């Protein structure tokens, strides 16, 4: 079911400035940017070995990332686990008593289906399951 840590999401105020940090100070290459209107964010992706880093900048004041930034400031927002069956993974979490933010997967960045688990049920860590919509 869970295959790997897919990515770590980091909430940022300014995607361009944060991208420059990851490129210039860390030497990582941006592998693309994308706007995910359903989540109210612009994203930029970097690879660090087999794990991706996803920078998230809000595109509206009512987006979840905007609310996170207001409350917590910039920093790690979530950890995402790649799965080969997101619906079974959600069912397993629900059966274990975990509060689901998404009962069913929704479209996310990078052509993936995503679903989040509530941090109050996951020891304070916003947890995402993700699965490619297309087979590689």
SVG drawing of the C-alpha trace seen along z (x, -y; Angstrom):
<svg xmlns="http://www.w3.org/2000/svg" viewBox="-16 -37 40 39">
<polyline fill="none" stroke="black" stroke-width="0.4" points="0.0,0.0 2.4,-2.8 5.3,-2.7 7.5,-5.6 7.6,-9.1 6.6,-11.0 7.1,-14.5 7.3,-17.1 5.2,-20.1 6.5,-23.5 4.3,-26.5 6.0,-29.7 5.0,-33.4 6.8,-34.0 7.4,-31.1 9.9,-33.0 12.2,-33.9 11.9,-30.4 12.7,-28.8 15.9,-31.0 16.9,-29.7 16.5,-26.1 18.3,-26.6 21.1,-29.0 21.8,-28.0 21.0,-24.3 21.9,-23.6 18.6,-21.8 16.8,-22.3 13.2,-23.3 11.4,-20.6 8.3,-22.6 5.7,-24.9 1.9,-24.5 -1.2,-26.2 -3.7,-24.0 -6.9,-26.1 -8.9,-23.6 -6.4,-24.0 -5.7,-27.7 -1.9,-27.3 1.0,-27.7 3.6,-25.0 7.2,-24.4 8.8,-21.0 12.4,-20.0 14.0,-16.6 16.3,-15.6 17.3,-12.0 14.0,-10.1 12.0,-12.5 10.4,-15.6 10.1,-19.0 6.9,-20.8 6.8,-24.6 3.3,-25.9 2.4,-29.6 -1.3,-30.6 -3.2,-32.2 -6.1,-33.4 -6.5,-34.6 -8.9,-31.7 -6.8,-28.9 -5.6,-26.3 -2.0,-27.4 -2.8,-31.0 -4.5,-30.0 -1.5,-27.9 0.9,-30.7 -1.2,-33.1 -1.2,-30.7 2.3,-29.2 4.4,-31.2 6.6,-29.5 7.6,-25.9 6.8,-22.3 3.1,-21.9 2.7,-18.2 4.3,-14.9 3.0,-12.9 3.1,-9.1 2.9,-7.6 0.5,-4.7 -0.6,-2.3 -4.2,-2.3 -5.3,-5.6 -8.9,-4.4 -7.7,-1.3 -5.2,-3.5 -8.0,-5.9 -10.2,-3.0 -7.4,-1.5 -6.8,-4.9 -10.5,-5.4 -10.9,-1.8 -8.0,-2.7 -10.0,-5.6 -8.1,-8.3 -10.1,-11.5 -10.1,-12.0 -10.1,-15.5 -11.0,-13.9 -13.3,-10.9 -12.5,-10.4 -9.4,-11.5 -9.3,-14.8 -7.1,-16.0 -3.8,-17.4 -0.5,-18.7 1.7,-16.6 -1.3,-14.6 -1.9,-12.9 -5.0,-12.1 -4.5,-13.2 -6.3,-12.9 -5.4,-14.3 -5.6,-13.0 -6.4,-15.4 -3.4,-16.3 -5.4,-15.9 -5.5,-12.2 -2.0,-11.9 0.1,-13.2 0.1,-16.7 1.4,-15.9 -0.8,-16.8 -0.5,-13.6 -1.3,-13.2 -1.8,-10.1 -1.0,-10.5 -1.2,-8.3 -0.5,-9.1 -3.6,-9.3 -1.7,-7.7 0.4,-4.6 4.1,-5.3"/>
</svg>
